[in-house]
Amino acid sequence: MAAITTTALIPGCHAFETACPAIAQVSGVSLTVAASYSPHVKTVHLKACQDGKCKEQTLHLVPGSVSVDLGCTDGSSPDGSCSATSKPDGTERGLLELGTLGESPIDVTATGSQANGKPLPTRTLRFEPKASYPFGEQCGRFISAAVVLDAAGLRQDS
């Protein structure tokens, strides 16, 4: 009887592993030029310093977009499907890649040129990157650093 009871309990006590997505994260500071400010910006040069290490470069800006839900076909059926598309949102986006990204504060400075050729005002920001567990704590922590540049200056992206 003891062997049967023990055998019945073993599967209930087993810690099953959870599959985690094999997604790599690029360490860096992402920049979004707000849609209202984007027409005034020609180039952005970003400098980021964390723990005494700095990196800087003129960013390659690309048009930003948002996802638009196109709905689902017959959601009550297992064969139903949902779809979405991307739509330009007027922003411009770029990334300054860093070797590593930790949770300590980052100092960011943005300079560049306006569409009319004049220099952009120098903007600075000190902020702490955000840590999250988008796939659960068992899959590890992701650290992100994102800023928005608009006419008022730099701010941390929410």
Buried (B, 14 or more C-beta within 10 A) or exposed (E): EEEEEEEEEEEEEEEEEEEEEEEEEEBBBBBBBBBEBBEBBBBBBBBBBBEEEEBBBBBEBEEBBEEEEEEEEEEEEEEEEEEEEEEEBBBBBBBBEBEEBBEEEBEBBBBBBBEEEEEBEEBEBEBEBBEEEEBEEEBEEBBBBBBBBBEEBBBBBE
